[in-house]
Every structure is written in structure tokens, then in C-alpha cells.
Amino acid sequence: MSTEEAITRLVQCCDPTEPLAPGDPRYVNCDAVRQSALQAEMLLTLRRAREQRFIIRLFTGHRGVGKSTELRRLQRALEEGPPPFQVVFIDLTEHVDLGDLDFPDLLVVMAAQCQQQLADSHVPGFGTATTLLQQAYDSVRETLSAEVITSAGWGGLSAEIRNRPTRRSVLRAAVEQHNNQLREALNDLLDKANQQLRRQGKKGLVIIVDGLERVELRDTGDGRTTHDRLYFDRADQLAGLRTHVLYTAPVSLVYSPRCQQLKDAFGGTTHSVPMIPLKGYDQAGVPASSPGLDLLEAIVAARCQVAGVALEEVFEDRSLLRRLCLMSGGHPRTLLRFLQSALNMVLALPLREREVERVLTYEKIDFTRQVPDAFWPLLASFAKPQKDMPQDEPHQMMLLLQYIYEYLNGHLWYEVNPVIAQLERFQQR
């Protein structure tokens, strides 16, 4: 293999935005270091649920920490059983505009995907839309009249909402007008699906809605945010589907003053995919023998192995890999992004200190430009690990933008992003 081919293969194996499918050899199990057993706990919760007592849960965690990968693994475990579940997995990045998402968009996508995926799985009775779902669609289409004509059912309407932003408000208004009818029709479909699946010896139906945490956070102009409008104003409707549903949610959401409303609607439990801790809460620095560092290096080593490149050939000195791991703060996507960026700077391996430091310099410049003036005094209090996080909008935003990392590993604590910690402006606090 040529040098260029080796670098290209490694760059492709280190795609930071690619969730790993179950069985992907690049996957490294992080449960022991994270002190988390998300899959096992969720499997037990769903299997032990009584019939007609549906589990509705939110999954949080920093973006890029591995939620999609873990949810895909959960999907496979649910489908394998015993007893097996039928899973409808909805990746919203494929179906909606996450920069402008409202509840009607989500409802339409869920109706379309449940109908389509049940039909594709050859569940008896789902080759065509159920009667109530078809009636709901006809009502929406009649309301739209000359505004827009779609003929491809809920999937077509979902595509219209995504691809026609200038008509989006009209489409949403039509769906909203028939909101109750559509939700009842969707629940009718879910009831029939669960009945049919149990006849086949399955435990029931689970819907996993991934990507919802990527909904853009912005002020809606009425004293609320897009997250308020979707998660809080519609909490009862999100939790009102008559089957098991798992939604992803931004980590900042659980720090809202209205968080109790979510607990009431979603059963009181929020599941989190934690960061990979590089040290303990009470340790001043990262120790030489850090299980978290070893795990991050194992993640990189797995990518190298699949690419067919020896880890020793990638870095001029192993300390350079350690440097990237430390500066990632235990955030897997950030580590892979650092590595991919460094690889794209060279024509030959190994990576040297020059490339590693250049990547980190670019990251420092980005944060220097991005962090608002009002946030710097707030960030200063996180120079040392903190056990408490104020539940206000600025701190929610700092979590969402990863200026501050949340660690949930035996103890809950917060620290400033290690790249920000090296900025001159932060050190002059």
C-alpha cells in the first residue's frame, strides 16, 4: 500500500461524524471506564415493562460522545432478544431540516417512518396505511387544497416540509390543525403493530428517534427557545405515543429550570452517555496510568488497525497521541477530528509535533473567536472541577457548545474544555 493510500484509508476510518454500526471492528467498548451500562440497563427496563405500560425515555450526552453508536447497538440487542423486539430506528438527519424543526415536522416523520419500516419488515397488515392514518392524511391534504398537492402519503409530506422551506409554515399549519387526529391515528397504528408483533412471538415495538438533540437552539422571539417549544411545550405529546420510545436530547436540556416537567412526562429518568474521564474529580492532573487515556488510545489504535496502518507508524512519538487525547478532554469525536485534521496536513507519515500543534492552534483560534465576552467570567469558575452547575441559559449554552464538559463517572462534575483552558484570555481571568 502506498503512503498516500495509507493516509487516505486512515482519514476515512477516522470520520468523526460517522456512527458505527453494530459489529464494526472500529468499535471499542467504553462502558467500564465510563462506569455506564446503558445497553444492559435499557434492555432490562424494556423487557421488564408490563404490557401497555410504555417506556418513554430521553437520552442525553454531549454531541459526538457516541449516542448514535450506542443506540444502534441497543437496536441490535433488542432485535436479537430473547424475547425480540421490533425496532423502528429514525435518524432525523435523513428526514428533516434540524436547523428549523418544529413538532409537526417530527410527527409527520414518525408517522411516515413507522408505516414504511413496518411494511418493509413485512409485519402483517402494514402493506398500506391504516384506515385512521389514511384519513388523517386526507384531512391534511384537503386543508392544504391549492397550497400544495402531494400524492406520496406521509413520506411525501415529510419530504415537502424538509425541501420547501418557503412553504414550511403553511404545511405545518395544516398538520397542526389536525394534530389530535394525526396523533390518534399514529397511536392506532402503534396499537395494531404491537398486537400483531405479539402474535408473532415478539415482545413489542420500540421506536428510537436519533438526531433530535441536534435541533438548533435559538430564541423564538417570545421569550422562549426552540428547545422550549419542542421539548417542554410538547412534552406530553412526545410522551403520549402508545409504544416504547427513546428520544435523544441535548445535554443542556437537563439543566433547564423546567427540567422537572420532563421528569414528570418521561418517567423521571434521563439516560446519559458520559464522557470518557481522564482523571478523577479530586485529581489535580491526569495521572500517567489513566484508564481513560488508555481507552482513547485504544480507539485510535482500532481505527489504525482497520485502515491497515500500524499505530507506531502514525505518530513520530507516542507522546503526540497522548497530547491529542488530553486536549480532547475525553470527547471521542473531538479526538478523531483532531487526528483527521492532522492527517490532512501531510503527504507522508509519521505525524510530527508541528502538525499536532497546528491542529490545536486552529482549535484555539476558533474558540477565541466564538466564545462571547459575557461567557469568559463564567468560564473562569470552571478552571477547577466543579460539582454544581447553575441552571440558567448561559450555562446551558456553554454545555451545548462544549465550552464546559460534563463528566458523569461515579461523580457528577464539570470542567472547562482543555483547549479553552490554554487560551491566554482564560488564563488571565
N, C-alpha and C positions, 0 to 999 in steps of 0.2 A: 504494500500500500504506500502510495506517495505521501509526502509530507502534507501537501495541500488536501489530499483526500482524508488523511487522518484528522486534520484540524476541522474540516467540514463535517465529518461524521460526529466529532465531539461537540461541535457547535449545535448540531441538530439534536444530539442526545441531551443537551443541556437547555432545551427550550423551557424558559421559566414559566410560561403560561399554559403548558400542556399538562392537563390532569393525566395521571397514569391509570390505565385500565387494569382491572384485576389480572394478576399473573404476569404483569410487565416485569421483566428481570431488573429494571432500574429501581424498583420499589424497595425501600428499606423500612422495616417496621420500627416505629419510633415510640411505641406505647410505653415501654419500660422506662425510658428517660423522661418522657412527658408525664409519667405517672397517671396515665389515662388509658381506659379500656373502652373506648367509645363503641366499637362494634359489638363487643360482648354484652355490654350493658343494654344497648338498644335492642339487640336480639332477644334478650331475656324479657325486656319490657314489653315488646310486641307479642311475643309468644305467650306471655302470661296474662295478657289482657283478655277480659271477658268479652264474649260476643256482644256486639252492639255498644261496647264501651271503647270508643275510638281514641287512640293516642295521637295528639297533635303537639308537635314539638318544634322549637326553634333551635337551629344550630348556628353558633357564632364562632368567632375567632378572627384574627387579623386576616385580611385578604392575602392570599399567597402562602398561607400556613399549611394547606393541604386538605381543606374541607372537601373539595370535589373528589379527590383521590380516595379519601376515606369513605365518602358516601357511595362511590362506585363499588368499593369493597363490601360495604354493607349491603348494597343491592344484590351482589352475587351470593352472599351468605344467606340472605333472605330467600332468594330463588332456589337455592340448593336445599334448604331445610335441614333436618326434618322438624316440623312439617313445612313444606314450601309455601311461600307467599307469591302472589303475582305482583310485580313491581312496575309501576308507570314512572319512568325517570324523565323529568322535564328539565332540559338545560335551556334556561331562558335566554342565554346569549344567542341561541339559534332562532329565536322566535319573536323577540320584542326589541324595542329601542330602549335600552336601560338608561339612557340619558333623559328619557321622557316617558316614564312608565306610571300608569295610574291603575287603580283596581279593576276597572272594566277590561283593560288590556289583559290583565292576568287571568280574569275569569274566563274570557274568551279562549285564551291559550289552553287553560286547563280543560275546558270542555272539548276543544279540538283534539288535544293530545290523548286524553283518556279514551275518547271514542276511537281514534286512529290506532293507538297502541293495543287496545283490547281486540280490535278487529285483526290487526297484524299478528297477534298471538293466537288467533283462531279460537278465542273464547266464544262458545256457542251463544248466538243471539246478538252479536255485535258486528255483523257484516254491514249493517246500515244504522243510521241514527235511531235512537229510541224515539218513541212517539212524542214524549214531552220535550225532548231535546230538539226534535224537528219543529215542533210547534213554537218553541221559544225562538228558534232561528227565523221562522216565517214571520213572527211578530216583529222582530228587529228589522228584518228586510222590508216589511211593509211600512214601518216607521221611516226608514231611510228613503223610500219611494224614489224620486228622481235624483236624490242627492248622490247616491252611489248604488250600483247594481252589482252584486256578487252572486255567483252561481255555484260556488265550490264549498258551501257549508261553512261550518265554524272555522275550518282551516283557512278557507279563502278570506273570511272576515278578519282573522288574525293577521294574515299577510297584508290586507288592506290597511289595517291600523299601523302596522310597522312601516310600510313602504309609502304611505301617503300622509306625511306629516301635516300638510296644509288642510287635509280633511279630517284629521285625527279627532278634533273636538266634536265634529258632527257625528262621527262614528261612535265615540264614547257616549255622547248624549243619548243616542239611540239604544245602546246597550244598557246604560244606566236607567233608562225609562222602563226597561223590562228586567231589571236586576233581580227582583224577587222571583220572577218566573224562570229566569235562567238558572238561578241557584237551586230552585226546587227541581228543575229538570235535570241538572247535574247530579243532585243527590238521588234522584230516581235512577239514573244510570248507575251510580255507585252502589245503590241497594241491589239492583239486578245483578251487577257484576259480582258482588260478594256472595249472593245466593248461588249463582252459577259456579263460582270458584269452589265453594264449599262442597257442592255436589261432586266436583272433580277430585275431592280429597285435599284441596289446598286450604290453608289457614285463612286466607282472605286477601284483600287488596291493600297495597301500600303505595302512596304517591310521594315521590321525592321531588321537591321543587328546588333546583340548584340555580345559583346565579342571582337570587333575589337580593343578596347583600350588596350587589354592585349598583343598585339603584342610586342615581346621583342625589347627593344631599344638597338641597338648595332651599332658600326661602321662597314660599309660595305667595308672599305679599299680603298675607292676612294674619301675620304673627305666628304662622306655623311653618313646618318644613315638609318636604316631600316624604320624609320618613314618618313624620307625624300622620300625614294623610293616609299613607299606605298601611303602616303597622298598627297605629293606635286607633285612628278613626274607623278602621275596618277590622279591628282585632276579632270581634265576634263573628264577622263573616268569614274571615280566614280560618277561624277555628270551628266553623259551623258545617263543614263537609262531613258526610256520614261514611267516612273511612279513615284509616290511619294516614296522616300527612306529616311530612317532615319538610320544613322550610328553612333555608339559610337566611341569616340576618347579620347586619353589620355589628361588629363588636361594640361600637359606641352606643347601640340601642339599649343595652342593659344598664347604661349609666344615665338614662333619662329619668327625670323626676316622676314620669308616668310609668315607670317600669312595672309597678305593682299591677297595673291594668293588664300588661302582657302576662304576668304570672297567673292572674285570675282567668284569662281567656285560654291560655295554653297549658294549663295543668300544673303550673307552679314550678316547672323545671326547664331550665335552659341548658342545653349541652354545648360544650365548648371544645374546639380543637386547639390545644395550647401551643404556645411557642416551645422551642427546644431550649431549655435552660442551660446556660454555660457555667453557671455557678449557683450557689445557694443565696437566699435572701441576705443572710448575715455575713457573707464573704465579701471582703473589700475588693478582691480581684478574681479573675478566672484562674483556678489552680492548674498546674501543669498536667495533672491527671484528672481531666474533666470528662465525664461520660458524654456530656453534650457536645464537646468539641470532637470527641472520637466519633460520635454519631454523624455529625456534619461531614467529617472527612470520609466516612463510610458512604454517605450519599453521593459525594463526588466520585469516590472510587467505583461505585456501581455504574455511574454514567460512563466512566472511562472504560470499564470492562466491556460494556455493551458496544461502545464505539471501537473496541479493539485496540485501544491505546493504553499502555501501562501508565499508572499514576506517576511513577518516578520520571517518566519522560515529559510530563506536562509542566512541572514546576522545576526551576533551576535549584530551588532549595525548598524543603518541606515547610519551612517557616513561612513561606509566602502563602501557602494554602491556609495555614493557621491564621495568618493575618486577615485573609478574606473571611474566614469563619468567624473570627472575633468581631469584625466590623459588620457582619450580618446581624449580630445580636441574637442569633438562633432562629432567624427567619429564613426558611428554605428557599423561597422564591428569590429573595434578595441575594443569597449566596450564588444561586445559579445565574442570576442576571449579572452579577459581578464577573463570574467566570466566563460567561459567554461574551461579554463586552471585551474582556482582556484577550480572549482568543481571536476576536475580530480585529485586533490591532496588529497581529503578527503574521508573517509569512512562513515562519518556522518555529518549532518548539525547541527548547522549553520556554515557558513564560518567565520573565525576569522581573526584578523589583521595579524596573521602570514601568512596565505595563500595569502591574498591580497598583502602584501608587497613582498612576494616571487615572485609572478607573475610580479610585477613591477620591481623587481630586475633583473629577467631574461630579461625583455624588455630593461632595461638599459644596460645590458651586451651586448645584441645583437647590439644595436646602437653604443656602444663603439667600437665594432669590425668592424662594417660596414662602418661608416662614414669615407670617405677618408680624409687624412691630409689636402688636399687643400681646403676642404669644411668648416673646422672649422672657419677660419677668415670670410668667407662669412656668415655663420650662425649667427655670433655674432651681425650682424646688425639687426637681427630679434628678439632680446631679447624683444624689444618693438614693438607693432604693426606698420607695415609699409604700406603706401598706394601705393608704387611703387615696381615693380619687374623688375630687369634688364632682358632684352630679350637676354640671352646668354645661351650656352649649360650647364654650371654648374648649373645655377638656374633652368633651365628646368628639369635637372636631380634631383635636390633637391625636386622639386614639385612632380615628378613622384614617387620618393622613399619615399615621405611623411616625409621628414625631415622638410619641411615647409608646412604649411596648408594654403590654400586659402579660405577666407571667403567672400561670396557674398550675403550679407544680408542687403540690403539698401545701404550699402557702401561696396566697394571692399577693402579688406586689407589682410595682410599676417602676420602670426606669426610662430615662431618655434614650432615644436612638443613639447608638455609639458613634455614628458619623456626626450627628449634631453635637455630641459631647466634645468632639475635637475642633469645633469651629471656634475661631478667636472670639467672636461675639458672645458665644455661650460661656467661654472661659473667663470673660471679663465681667460676668454678671455681678 
